């Protein structure tokens, strides 16, 4: 692990007081690739696992991502939640209905993210993981460690009953387009994978995501 607060500085940013004027270095939290703008995001995406957003990418495409625009599926827990986040909000682009092929491609990535998160939990000690659980989630974590099983998303043979939307993110270098700049698809997949696992396993696979000045996926 990184000592002397290096990891915290990388995430939160830092300043160099030896320079005049003092120089500020932004952390990962403030980077364009780590931002999602969504109405009521704090309550439905950060504090509670009511929204999943998975890129319509395979794992190789995620690994090779270099700032290009891409599409993603948005899975709200209900039609009410979909309205709550403002799916017609310009910040998320024009929401469309996802087809089954879109969903299944995103689901393959989602499964890989959830399996990786579950594996990473088993690599840590029980005490370490319990540090970022709510007290009511500790038993769910223990059950997972005993059973070593996690529900993951799976390919659909028929169209789902719940609403599934498709949105478009624009590339970072594409100044000709208006829209939401693309967040890092790996970070987005892991954030939504953590929400999936919270919903179905009953505890956080990774530490909570704090909201500071809104719209942050990690920190």
Secondary structure as UniProt FT lines:
FT   TURN            4..5
FT   HELIX           6..12
FT   STRAND          13..16
FT   TURN            17..18
FT   STRAND          23..26
FT   HELIX           28..30
FT   HELIX           32..34
FT   TURN            39..40
FT   HELIX           42..47
FT   STRAND          51..55
FT   HELIX           59..63
FT   STRAND          70..76
FT   HELIX           79..84
FT   TURN            85..88
FT   HELIX           90..92
FT   STRAND          96..97
FT   HELIX           100..123
FT   HELIX           126..130
FT   TURN            131..132
FT   HELIX           135..137
FT   HELIX           138..147
FT   STRAND          164..170
FT   TURN            172..173
FT   TURN            175..176
FT   HELIX           185..201
//
